[in-house]
Structures are given as C-alpha cells and as structure tokens.
Amino acid sequence: MNSTLILNAKIVNEGRLVEGDVLIKGTFIEKIGGDLQSVPAGKVVDANGKLLLPGAIDDQVHFREPGLTHKGNIFTESRAAVAGGVTSFMEMPNTVPPVFTQQLLEEKYAIAAKNSLANYSFFMGAANDNLEEVLKTDIKNVCGLKIFMGSSTGNLLVDNEKTLEGFFSRFPSLIATHCEHEPTIRQNTEDFRNRFGEDLPIHEHMNIRSEEACYRSSSFAVGLAKKHGTKLHILHISTAKEISLFENDIPLEKKKITAEACIHHLWFNDADYARLGTKIKWNPAIKTERDQRAILQAVIDNRIDVIATDHAPHTLEEKNNTYFKAPSGGPLVQHSLVAMLEFYYQGKIGLEKIVEKMSHHPAILFQIERRGFIREGYFADLVLVDLHKPWTVAKENILAKCGWSPLEGQTFQSSVEKTWVSGRLAYDGGIVEGTPGMRLRFDR
C-alpha cells in the first residue's frame, strides 16, 4: 500500500499549532485528524511530538543548469533543498544560454523532470528584444517572468524604458524583478575604483550597490506597476527605505505589489564583511544592522510577504578573489528553514509566521495548485523537524555541489528529520533517491 501514516505530530499550519496525525496516500494528503492510529497504512512514522510543517517553497533560486554546472546543477541543488525542508523551488533564467525563448524554457523543464528531487518551476527571462516571445508563456505552467532591472549577472539587464512599459502593460501574470538602478551603480563603481583601485575593500560593496540604487529602481518598478495594474513581486529587499513602498493593511490575495526577503539579508549585516569577505558578496548587497532589523520587522508586519534564499552557488575558487573578480551570490537553500527556526529560538518570530512566509504565502502569491498547506486533498509536501537536535554546519554535511557555505561553523538548534515531496519520502536523515519531484501548476 503506497501510504504513510504520521502519528503524534505537532502540526504548524494556517496560524495554529495542533497535535495530530496525517495520512499520506499516493501523492496527496488523504486525512488529517487527532486519532488516526487505527487507519491501515503501508508505513507508520511516530513523530513523537516533533513539528510537522508544510514544505517550504523557495521562490528564488539559481541552480546553474544548463551552462554553469561546475557550480551546481538541478540534481545537486534540489538535493540540498529537500535536505533543508524546501519541497518546491522556482528557478531563475540567468543560466547559459539565458532563458529568452520558450524552447530554452522547456529544455530546463525537461532536465528537472528527470533530475529534480524537489517540485519545480522556472521563470521566463526578459530581454530588451524578446517581448513577443515572452507573451507566448503559458501562465498556468510557468511561475512568472523575471526582469533584471539591474545587471546582477550576464546580459539580462533590461534598461530600455519602452521595453519595460511593454512588459508591465502586456504580460498577464506575475513579474518578479531584481531592482537596482544601473546608472547609480556604474557611477559608484567608477568613484570607488578611482579611490581604491583593484584592492577595493569588500565592505564598500554596500556603498556601490547602495540604498539609493535599490530605492530608485524599486520605486520606479512600483510606479510602473501602479500605472499598468501589473502583478509585481520585488525580490530580495535589502534596505529599510524600500519597505515604505509596500502595504500591510490588505490581504495577500488582494495585493498587486508584493515583496520578498532573503535569508542573507535577515542573517548578516555589514559587520560580517570583516569575517566572511566575498563569501557574503550578494546583489543587492548586505547592508547595515538597521536595514537587517527593519527587514525582519517588515516580514512580521506583512509589508514583506515571503522569505526565500536567492541560492546562487559559486565555487570557492571563484569566490576567493579580489572584490571586482569575485562573483556575487552564495548557497543557502539547505539552511533557510533552520535559520528561520533559529530566529524562533531567539524570540524574534513565531513558528506560525515562519510557515506563513515560507510555505503559505508563496503558494498564495503564485497561485500554486494544491501546495503550501497541510490540507486534505493537497499534495503531501511535508517536513518533520526536531526542534531539539542541534547540529553544526560543516563541509561534510553540505549537499550543494560547491561544498561550502557562509554559515559553516554555525550551530543550529533544529534539524530537518524527514522531507516528503509529493508524497514520496525524499529525505530521511539522508537523501532517498527515487521518483523526481513534480512540475508546479498554477491556478490562474
């Protein structure tokens, strides 16, 4: 019998923590109740009072396939994801070649269908000259359109205002943006290079990719969205100033303009550059402690709607370079849930809010079919967490292909014990290989 009965769990779901049992049958949650011990099942798991959460949905990752597979690939990075309790991901178009055509987009789906241990979706990529191709996107089968309004990587910068007007006025679904004002960054880069030469201190990254650069781009995107009624989602908010652009007095289902916070902007601040150097070079940059505190507060008060990682692995050889040569980005998808649970231990956020921002809200925002909640009839994307099983991040337990993390040496109080992806046990103290995850579908 293809079924699993999870008994005696503390279920965190839809703003509540309740003790109960969950029956998985095939790919779905068959039944939720307080006394299911007598229900026949092929396998029984006694949770012993551990937390049972809906799987996290990471709406921003870079898994590097095709073209950059020396850094990572869909198999290795989805392996890290499920080990961290992330059961679904949405991956970005800045692979090689960039995903500027429907054919290239479907080629990535074909790779994932064979190799991804987690459920998956891929963003279509915007360029200055592919509007008509973008408009062919099937919005029921693709999470959204990604626009780089700042040249974070490669040649994906969209800086033609007429083109941007076309995307914002004509694309019928969610547009996700990387917002940094390119002319400001270029001017700052020139100024700092003139001052420091090639030996620019990494701490100045936050001054090159500055608060002004972020706010000018984010506010411009918000203005375009309001003008055209666009469903806009601004990724990786990094400054306190940007938070004023977002509302918290309407339910997420009715919001047209939303925002994301990333783990690194919640976990690190500029004081960490001295210790970690280019390992925490991200775009947008990690900024001040004031920004860090404001972002967490905006997560709690619902101005920021979801939590993600921007997981973007590079090799250590690539990262261990001078400022201008070291690429931006780093691996975080394996550690996002336990990092947020560490904030819970510190009294900074509740369990229910963590689940809301990492599971419920991504599902609502992207209109994902039957995921993100522990509900009967929904896909069984579930994570069993032991809140009282400390462990320390070390090279030997990092599953991302790059083999390092900016969190090495960090001890977390919580451990992911088991992860089910679409009903299949994908992680059980180690990776359980088997049927790949499923393509996400969208109720649009």
Buried (B, 14 or more C-beta within 10 A) or exposed (E): EEBBBBBBBBBBBBEEEEEBBBBBBBBBBBBBEEEBEEBEBEEBBEBEEBBBBBBBBBBBBBBBBBEBBBBBBBBBBBBBBBBBBBBBBBBBBBBEBBBBBBEBBBBBBEBBBEBBBBBBBBBBBBBBEBBEBBBEBEBEBBBBBBBBBBBBBBEBBBBEEEBBBBBBEEBEBBBBBBBBBBEBBEEBBEEBBEEEEEEBEBBBBBBBBBBBBBBBBBBBBBEBBEEBEBBBBBBBBBBBBBBEBBEBEEEBEEBBBBBBBBBBBBBBBBEBBEEBBBBBBBBBBBBBEEBBBBBBBBBBEBBBBBBBBBBBBBBEEBBBBEBEEBBBBBBBBBBBBBBBBBBBEEEBBBBBBBBBBBBBBBBBBBBBBBBBBBBEEBBBBBBBBBBEEEBEBEEEEBBBBBBBBBBBEBEBBBBBBBBBBBBBBBBEEEBBEEEBBBBBBBEB
